[in-house]
């Protein structure tokens, strides 16, 4: 924290803003002797004070009711109304009762001094006095008044705060609470609260946590901030955000806030995200159908053809050459292996668990397996897929199934970018990876129709879509696919951005933190 921003400087700056400077200090001199009044007025004005002179108590009250003064300096003996009579009127007037008053007395008049203090004078000074002495008295009174006013402002701010604020002694006993603290814990008033120990406000489990974990850390650092479960007077629990700050003599300040509603909204948001994720994932399964059907139809036809050949040979009693049989069964095994691989890939993708544990994952492997899963459906549209893996560090931490969802949605979006494009140019989807600044960067680019600028700004918004539905894309027509992609990448502490130009193409760039593991780069 810089010197200009420490607590003491902030307080002094605040006081200055609230109470002004010497030149803004307005003093009312009440004195019937013109020579004495003018002498005092001249000296104080020389010091920079704004001075007004009244010849008696009655005229002084008129001035006080018309104008705002920071201080009154009054003689005692005056015609029409004495200084002490004026003092009684000041203290009984709610508008001006807080104006500080200095009474000027004679050196040997102890009775007047005692009487003036009893009536509410802030200070007195005996004649004859040195001008420097009265200036010191003025400064002391004004500083004390500033401190009182500032304390009052602080207390009002604390009392009007929406957060519960409390001061506890070294034994953990409440010695002060504001109104919000009383209400949040369900007590009737501060008298019902003060004197309790903090243990009465938390259940047994939280008391153990506070005692064993939080207090040791708090005593070490002098501060603590976090979330705990608090207990109201009626025994109900609620979620609470707490800040603890150590002050003098073992006392500490506690500031608490009821975050039950915020936590409820966070839970609802999480449930909604689960539903959105599930909806998008289920929708994308429809997009997989065509690709998987194409992928599996080839080996399935091969398998049927090989079985048909074997059946015919058996029916015709053809002599089965061992070497040919070995070849046939080898081909059958390869075909079955290919089909098994496709089925396993589809099964892995169809897992819709939203809360898989975050773990190390091979991003290149996920990209490659996703492309293998949907490659045929993309290639059916005469689209070439180019892969250029340049990243040497391509391990990241995350949910494998969810990250696979991101890659799948990106590939489907790239495929659909050619739906309204002409046939005159080659169709390409390029998937590149690289490392920079401790990040793994994945680029998925196409040379399709592109995205208009006004649409580009909205594509990650919930339910925004340019699709009419009925296509085979992930989340087609729902506006969920890219929203889910952004949510998943955000969870990985990464970013996803889009760069696109109409009739040129689109590039999605994903940047995620990578683990410090190096592998041999590869190109496909």
N, C-alpha and C positions, 0 to 999 in steps of 0.2 A: 504494500500500500504506500503511495507516495506521501510526502510530507504535507502537501496541500490538501490531501483527502483524508487525513487522520481524524479521529473522533473529536479531539479538542478543537481543531481548526473549524470543523463543520459546526460545532456548537457556537463558537465565537462568531462565525459568519452568520449563523442563524439569529443570534442575539442582536447583532448589528442591524440586520434587516428588519427585526421586529421593533427595536427601540431607538434606532437612529444614532446620530453622532452628537458631539457637544454643541455644534452649531444648530442642531435641530432641537436642543433642549430648551424648553420655554419655562421661565421662572417668574413667579409673581411675588414682588416685594410689597409687603404691607407695612407701612411706616408713615407716621404723621409728621415727623420732623424731616423737612425737605432736604436739609444739608446731609443728614445721615442717609436718607434714601438715595440721593443723587450720588453720594460718595460710593455706596455699595453697588449701585447700578453701573457706574462708570467702571469699577473694577471688574465686575462680572462680565460686562459686555466686552471688555478688553480680553477676557479669557475665551470669548466666543459664544457665550450664552445669549439667548434671546430674552430680554428683560422687559417686563411690564410693571409699572408702579401704581399702587392704589393707596390712598391716604388713610383709610380706615377699614375696619372689618366689613362694614356694609357694602362699600364700593368693591371690596375684594370678592365678596360673594357674587355680586353682579358680574364681575369679570369671569369668575369660575363657571358660572352658569352659561356664559356666552362662548367662552373659548376653552380649549384644552390646554392644561398646564401640566408639566412634569413635576413641579415642586413649588411649594409656598414657603417663603421666609417671612415671619411676622414678628413685629414687636408686640408687647403685652398691653401697655397702657396707651389707649387711643380714644378719641372722642367718638360718639355715636355707637360704636361697637368695639369692644376690646378684642385683643388677639385670642384670648381664651374663649370668649363668647362665640367668636367666628369659628374656632376649632370645634366647638360643640355642634354648630350648624353644619360644618363640613362632614363630620363623622355621622351625622344623622340623615344626610342626603345621599340616597343610593347612587345618584349620578356621579358625585364627586368624592365619595367617602374614601376612596383608595388613594387619593392624591397625598403624597408624603408632605409633612409639615415640619419645619424647623422653627423653634421658638427662641427669640432673642431675649435674654433676661439680664438683670444686673448681677454682678459677681457674688453678692452676699445674700441673694434671695433664694434660699433652698426651698422655701415653701412653694414659690412659683414654679420652680423646676419640677418638684414632685407633683404638683397639681397638673402641670402641662403634660407630663408623661402619663398621668392617670387618665386624662381626657383624650389621649390618643396621639400625642405628638411623637414624631419619629426620632427627634433629637432636639437638643437645646444647646445654645452657645451663649456664654456670658460676656457682657460688655465690660471693658473694651476688648475687642478681638482683633487679631491680625487677619488681613484679607486671605492670606494663605491657609489659615486655619479653617475659615468658613468654606473655602474651596475644597479642602480635604473632607469636611463634613458632607458637602454636597455630593462629592464623588462616591463616598461610602454609602450614602443613602440611595443614590441612583443605582449603584452596582447591586446593592441588596434588593432593590425593587426589581431590577432586571432579573436577578436570580429567582425571586419569588414568582414573577410573571412567567418566566421560562419553565419553571417547575410546574406551574399551574397548566401551562399549555401542554407540556409533556403528559401530565396526569389526565387531562381531558382527551388527548390523543389515545392514550392507553385505554381509557374507559370507553371511548367510542369505537375502538377497534373491533372488527368482526372476528378476529382471532382471540382465542383464550390466552391471557397473559397472567403469569403468577410469579411470585418470589418465594423461594423456599430457603429455610435455614440449613445449617450444616448437618442437621439431623434428618433432613428430608421432610420437614413439617412446613405446611403452607402458612406464610405470614402475611401475604397479600395476594388477592385475586381480583381481576376486573370482572365486569358484568358478563362478558362473553364466556369467560371461564366457568362462571357459576351456571350459566344456561346450558353450555355444551355438556356438562356432566349431570344436569338434571337436578341441581340443588335450588333451594328457594331463594337464598340471599348469601351475601359474602360471610355473614356471621355463622351461617350453617356450614360454610366451607372451610374458613380459616381455622387452623388448629389441627386439621386432619393431616395424616401422613400420606405420602404418595402411594404407599402400598395398598391403601383402601380403594384406589381408583383403577386397579389392574387385577386381572385374574392370576391364578397361581402360575400358569405357564409363562405369562409375560413377566411376572415378578422374577422368575428364575432367569429369563433372558436379560432383563434389565440388570439384575445383580451380577450375573456371571459374564455377560458380554458387553453391555452398553456402559455401565458405570466405570469399569476399569479403563475403557477407551476414553470416556468423558473426563475422568480425572487426569489422564495422561495428556490429552490435547486441550482441555479447558473448554471444549465445545463438542456438540454431537447433533446430527440431523438425520432423521429417518422416519420410518413408519412402524407403528405398534398398534396393538389392539387394546383399547381402553374400555373401562367399565363404568356405566352410569350409576347413579344412586339407586335406581330401581333394579340393577343387576344385569341389564341388557348390555351387550358388547357393541362396539362400533369401531371402524377403522379411523386411525388418527395419524396425522403428520405432526411431528414434534421437533422443536429446536431447543437445545439446552445450551446455556452460556454461563460459565463460571464468573462470579464477581468477587467482592471482597469477603474476608472472614469465613470462607467456606460456603457462603450463600450462592445461590444460582437462580437464573431466570429461566422459566419454562414458557415457551410459546407453542400453543397447540391449535390444530385446525381439524375440524370434522371433514374427512374426505370420503365418507361413505357413499355419497352421491357420485363423486368422481370415479370411485372404484367400480360402482355399479355400471356406470356408462362405459368404462373401460372393458368390463366383462361382456356387456352387450355388444360392444364393437368387436371384441374377439370372436364372439359367437357368430356375428354377421360375417366377419371375414372367413370363418370356417365354412359358412353356408355358401358364400360367394366362390370360395376356392373349390368346394365340392361341386357346385353348379357348373363352373367353368370346366372342371376336370371331367365330369360326366358328359358335358356337351362335346368335349374334344374326342371322347371315345368314339362318337359317331363319325368324326373326321378320320379316325384310324381305320374304320371298317373297310373302306375302299382300298386303302393301302395294304392292310393285312390280307384282305382277300386276294389281291394281286400277288403279294409276296408268297402266300401259301399255296396258291393255285398251281404255280409252276412245279414245285417239288411234289405236290400231291398228284399231278398228272404223270410226272415221271414215275412215281411209286406205283400208280395204277398200271402204267404201261409195263413196268418190270414184272409185276405180279401176273399180268395177262400173258406175258411171254413165257414165264415159268409154268403157268397152268397149261398153256398150249403144248409146251414140251412134255409135260407129264401126261397129258391126255393122249398125245401122239406116240407115247413110249419112246421118245427121242433119248438116245444115250446122253447122259449128263456128264460132260467133261469136267473133271475136278477144277481145272484152271478157270473154265468158264463160270462154274458155280462160284468160285472164289470172287471172280469179278462181279457177278450178279449180286452176291450178298454184300460185297464191298460197296457197290452203288446203292443198294438198299439202305445200308447203314448210314452212308453219307446223306442220303435223301431224308431219312428219319431224323438225323442229327440237325439238319437244316430246319425241318419243321419244328423240332423241339426248341431250337433257339428262338424261332419266331414266336412260338406260344409262350415261352418263358419271358421274352421281352414284353409281350402284351400283358402277361400276368403281373410283372413288376410295375408296369406303367399304371395298371388299373387299381393298384393299391392306393386308397384314398385317405390313409391316415394323415391327419393334419399335424399331429404332434410327434413325428418321428424325432428321435434324439439327434441333435446336431453332431455331426461327426466329420472326420476327414473324408474327402471324396475326390476322385480323379475326374476332373472336369472334361479332359479329352475323351475319356472312356464314355462318359455320359453323352457327350455330343455325338460320338461315333455310333453308339448303340441306338440313339434316337433317330439318326439318319438312316441306319440300317432298317429300322422299324417302319419308316414312312417313305423310304427312298423310291419305291416303285410307284406309289401314288403321285409323287412329284415328277418322276421321269415320264409318266404317262402323258404329261402335258408338254413333253419335249423340253423340259427344263434340266439343264446340267447343274450338278452340285459340285463345287470345287472346295476343297478343304486345305487350308494352309496353317498347320500348327507350328508356330514359331516360338511359343512360350516354352521356356525351359523349366519354369516353376508353374505347374498347372494343378497343384493340389490346393483345395480351399476347404473351409469348414461350413457345413450347411446340411440341409435335408436333401438327400439324393433324389427322392421322388419329386419333390417340389421344384428342384432346379431342372430336372428333366422336363417338368411341365413348362418351364420358361422357354427352354430350347424348342420344345414341340410347338408352342404358340408362335414363336418367332418364325419357325420354318413354315407353318401354315399361313401366316400373314404374308411371307415372301412368296409362297406359291400362289396365293390369291391375288397378288399384285399384278399377275399376268392375265387375269380373267377378262379384262377389257382392253388389253393391249393388242397391237397388231401382230401378224405372223412374220413381218418382214425382217425383224432382227432376231439374233440368237437370244435365247432365254437362259439366264445364269443366276444362280444363288451361290454366293461365296461366304464361307465360314472361316474366319481368321482368328488366331489367338496370338498374343504377345505379352510381354511384361514391361511395365514402366512404373517407376516411383513406388515400388513395393506392391503393385496391384497386378492382378490378372485381368487382361482386357480381351473381351470376346466381341467380335464384329460379325454381324449377320447382314449381308448386303444383297440387294437384288437390283436388276436393271429394268424393273417393271414400270407401271404407270406413274408411280410417285404419289405424294400426298400434298395437297394444297396447304398453304401457310395457315389459313384460318382454321383448318381441320387439325393440323399438326399440333396446335396448342392445346387441343382437347382430347387427344387420343388416349391419355392415361386416366381420364375422368371416368367415374363409375357410370356404367350403362350407356356410354357414348359409343355409337357404332355407325358405320357407313354401309353396313351389309344389310341386305333385305331379309336375310335368313334363308334357310333351306340349302345352303352350300355345306360343303364338308369341312369347313374350317373350325378351329378350336373356338368354342363359344360363339359360333356364327350368329349374327343378329342379336346377341345379348349384350354386347359392350362390356363383357367381363374379362376377356382374355388378357388384354394389356394391363388392366387394373390389377389383376392377380399377379402378373409378371412384376410390376413395380412393387407391389406389397412384398413379394418373396425376396426380391433383390434388396429392398429396404431392410428386411429382417437380417440379411447377410451383411449389413453395414456397407452396402454398395450403392451404386447409382446406375440408372438406365436412361439413355437419352436417344433421341431420334434426329437424323439429318436426312432431309428428303427434298427432291426437286421434281416438279411435275414433268412427266415424259422422259425423265432421266433415271430415276430409281430412288431407293430408300436404303438407309443404313441404320440399324440399331446397334448401339454400342453399350456393352455391359462392363462395368468396372467393379471388381470385388477384391477384397483383401486376399492375398495368396499366402500359403504356408511356405516356409523356407526349405523347400525340397526341390531338387533339380532332377530332371529327366532328360533324356535325349530328345531333341526336337524332331518332328517328323512332318512330312508333307504327303498328301494324298491327292 
